Amino acid sequence: MSRFSKKLSGEEKIVAKNYGALTVLQALNYILPFLIIPFLERTLGLERFGLVMLAQYLMAFCIAFADFGFSTTATREISILREKKEDYSTIYFKVFWARMILLVIVFVLLIAFVFLIPRFRVEWHIYLLSYGIVIGQTILADWFFQGIERMQLLTVINAVAKILFTVLLFVFISSPEDYSFVPIFNSIGFLVAGAIMFTISLKYVKWQWPNFKDSTAFYKESFQIFISDISSQLTFAANGLVLGLFAGDSIVGIFSAFDRLMIAAKKMYLPIYQAIYPYMSRKSNDEKNKMMMKLIPGIAGIGLLGLLGIVFLGKWIVELLFKDPDIYQNVNLLQWMGLIAFFTGLSLLFTNLYAPSRKLFKERMNVMVIGTIFNLALGFSIVPYLGLKGTVVTAISTEFVMFLAATYFYKMDIKQLLKT
């Protein structure tokens, strides 16, 4: 390890350290769902389990709305300021105050959504209690620590919060009647992590009150990312929400069991992209392209391993983790969903790394919007008739379409760079 470390430049060592920290965090993201999801399914029953998972799909959409794309644009700006050794305060508080306003707007919209739709009004408290997740994630300032490349501390705090949430679940939830505690404990975990990281982030900046002067260009770029992220989260959440509209909570529970395993598979790429993103943002276009040429075969290999793992180990994993026979009877759908692990890694390589580092925000937005429109059109067309199978077909097809769109825009950008 020491020999390898000596071969790296100063910047590359920072990338390696951040990747190591993010890998530890991601390991928790793998391990804890394998403890939490089966526990909730067994303790709450499939219907109540489906309900709390439905609330989490909705919160993912709220988080994307409150973020407004700042996690991408602000990270890039902070990374550049770090290299120039300039003050972070102005950009930090442009993001902070904008997010505070958005938090209020999103909460009002959530209340309207929950109480205007009978399907959600019945268990309204589950959705509102879950909003602490959005607040905690919004004040976490993970984008800031990613930009200054100090991910080790973020990893520790996130790990503590996730473990706290897990312990609370196992201690206090013992029957289906305890289902209301799930959003409460989940919110507590996020709020604790958010409050601690926000407090620490203030040591790097000087306090500023709201001032949105000369911010038009920055917010315009963030808006393009916002549309992309809303589209991405809508695509993610729509599968569960559309299924919830046409089927019961039990069916949503089956899909959520499979979907949570797929989310874990998708997240295996994130430590790579999050660690490299600030570093790639500072490089020339030629260097960016060389990095992509090295990353593409590696990511494809990881995706292929993920696909094979789900195909050959899917039945064993489901039988090991879940009690309800309805979940195991549909395990073949999980095996087909293994294709998502392959397509996602390559499309994320463009949307989460290359496009933001090149400021191709419009192209990134186009990929996400194409995926969302396709997802909604296909979902509303086939889910009412095919139910769970229709949702799985929609999820796989959407990831494939986004992979094709990302490939197209990447090749178009390379051609443009060769011309200029």
C-alpha angles and dihedrals in degrees: 000000000000091000090051091048092053091057092058125088121234093264092045091052089055090050090050092050092048091047090051092051093047091048090056090051091047090050087060089049087057099042101042097053088053086058101036104041097051090043092053093044092052097041102039099033125237096285098051090040089055090050096055090045090051088055090053091052088055093048091053088059091048091051091054091049093050092046093058091196094295093126087070106032097038093047090056093048093048090049091054092046089051091055090049090045091232131148118280098199101096097050091040094057094040085062096039098053094041089053092049090055091047092050090061094044093049092049091053090049091048092053091049092048095048097046097040095054113066092206090064100031093072093069097024094147093063091059096044094046088053092061090087085076089062094047093049094047091047096054094039093095091207088150089060095052090045089053094050088041097237099132097143094077092045089052093053094049093045091049092052091049093049092048090048090053091048094049092049090052094052094045101046107027114079107138141027089263089067093066092111089067092066097073090039095054092040090054092048091055093051094043093051092050092044095049094049095047093045090053092049092047091059089068089069097049142047116241116259131181120227112301118159096174116136091006100115097104093046094049091045091056090045090050090058090051089045091057088048094049094044088051091048094049092042088054090049096044097036094070092059095036095048090047088049091054094053101031138036129269089261092063090047087052092056092049091045091054090056094037093054090055089050092049088055088052091049093050093059086083097050099079089056095050097040093050095046099040100080090043094049092046090066096049129094120259091254092053091047091055092048090052090051092052088056095044101047098069091042093051091045089052092050090049092051091051090050091051093049092046092055093044096050101031100033096096093047093048094049093046090049097047109034134057104192112096091213089067094051093046089061097045091117087070090058090053090054089048087063085086087070091064090058100044095042097057093056096043091048089053087068102033099041101033121013101036096047092045089052092042089241089151095147092052091047089050091051092055092051095044092049089052093048096048091047092046095051094042094050095039096053089044100053110016094074088059105030100031113188094006090053091053092051092048089049093050094049095043092049093053090050092050091049090050090053092047093049091049091051095050092044092053091046091054092049090051090050092050091050090053094051 
